[in-house]
Amino acid sequence: MLTVERLTKSYNRGALAIEDINFVVEPHTFTAILGPSGAGKTTLLRCILQLLRPDRGKVWFQGRDLMTCSARELRESRARIATVAQQFNLVRRRSALENCLGGRLQELPLWRCLFGLFPNSLLREGMAALERVQLLDVAFQRADHLSGGQKQRVAIARALTQRASLILADEPIASLDPKTAHAVLGLLRSLCAEEGLTVICNLHQVELARQYSDRILGIQAGKLVLDVPTHQLSTSDVNRVYKS
């Protein structure tokens, strides 16, 4: 599914944000990335998606090297990778359903996007995605009228409508209360098992990573210091990631 080799990115006159990161993610799995603030977790996800250009290394996604592929091939690969962010990244004045369709707008003529004239087949996909995340009853409500948990589930429904095979989730529960956080992570987990998606999720909370992930990567000061199956995670592993 995804292979990262020696991925390195520097900022501020050579200061390394991430350095020589290597890992492989298997399909249909939930990988949690743990690390303190500023460790490089967000930079890593942005480099995988090529929103930031790494200084060196390779990112292989479904057999394609995203570092060297053409612009067209990169667009095709990005269409299969969805993002779920802490800030939700929804269009506030658009309905939940319209936000769900956001991942497919590049397939439509501009005039359809401007006037909201979406094909019935795409509307059905969006409604099915909202039903999957239990939000069918708010399909036509504006995004800015939804709760934080509802907004995050709309973002996940958008990934389903996008037909993504990989979800990159960057602190998706940071602004949610504990009950809602469990609901969102449980939903992401179920998508791996039931819909065949693959999830890579940046988290701070070790216990939530233990509960929902198959595997845990740990980043400390830009370096990968931990890569273990979740059931093997030890106290010493956690201390290695969160050392002072």
TANORFEN-V12347 format. One record per pair of residues at least 12 apart in sequence whose ideal C-beta (glycine too) atoms are under 7 Angstrom apart, sorted by the first residue. I is the first residue (numbers start at 1). J is the second residue. Records with the same first field share a line. If there is no record, write none. Layout:
I->J + J
//
This chain:
1->25 + 26 + 27 + 62 + 166 + 198
2->25 + 60 + 61 + 166
3->24 + 60
4->21 + 22 + 23 + 48 + 59
5->22 + 57 + 58
6->20 + 22 + 56 + 57
7->21 + 47 + 54 + 57 + 59
8->20 + 54 + 55 + 56 + 57
9->43 + 47 + 52 + 54 + 55
10->55
16->222
17->40 + 43 + 222
18->40 + 43 + 44 + 47 + 222
19->222 + 223
21->44 + 224
22->224
23->217 + 224 + 227
25->198 + 200
27->198
28->192 + 196 + 198
29->192 + 198 + 214 + 215
30->188 + 189 + 192 + 199 + 201 + 212 + 213 + 214
31->199 + 200 + 213 + 214 + 215 + 217
32->201 + 203 + 209 + 213 + 216
33->200 + 201 + 202 + 203 + 217 + 219
34->203 + 206 + 209 + 216 + 218 + 241
35->218 + 219 + 220 + 241
36->242
39->219 + 220 + 221 + 222
40->219 + 222
41->202 + 219
42->170 + 202
44->219
45->168 + 170 + 202
48->168
49->78 + 81 + 83 + 168
50->66 + 74
54->67
61->77
62->80
64->77
79->162
80->164 + 165 + 166
81->164 + 166 + 168
82->103 + 158 + 159 + 162 + 164 + 167
83->168
84->152 + 155 + 156 + 159 + 167 + 169 + 172
85->170
86->170 + 171 + 172 + 174 + 175
88->151 + 152 + 155
89->155
90->143 + 151 + 154 + 155
91->143
92->142 + 143 + 144
93->142
94->142 + 143
95->139 + 140 + 141 + 142
96->130 + 135 + 138 + 139 + 141 + 143 + 146 + 154
97->126 + 127 + 130 + 139 + 140
98->116
99->143 + 154 + 158
100->126 + 129 + 130 + 154 + 157 + 158 + 161
101->118 + 122 + 126 + 161
102->158
103->158 + 159 + 161 + 162
104->122 + 161 + 162
125->161
126->161
127->139
129->157 + 160 + 161
130->157
132->157 + 160
133->153 + 156 + 157 + 187
135->150 + 153 + 154 + 157
138->150
148->175 + 176 + 180
149->176 + 180 + 183 + 184
152->172 + 176 + 184
153->184 + 187
156->187 + 188
164->197
165->197 + 198
166->198
167->188 + 197 + 199
168->200
169->188 + 199 + 201 + 202
170->202
171->202
172->184 + 201
173->185
181->208
185->208 + 212
186->212
188->201
189->212
206->238
209->230
210->230 + 233
213->230
214->229 + 230
215->229 + 230
216->228 + 230 + 233
218->237 + 240 + 241
220->241 + 243
225->240 + 241
226->240 + 241
//
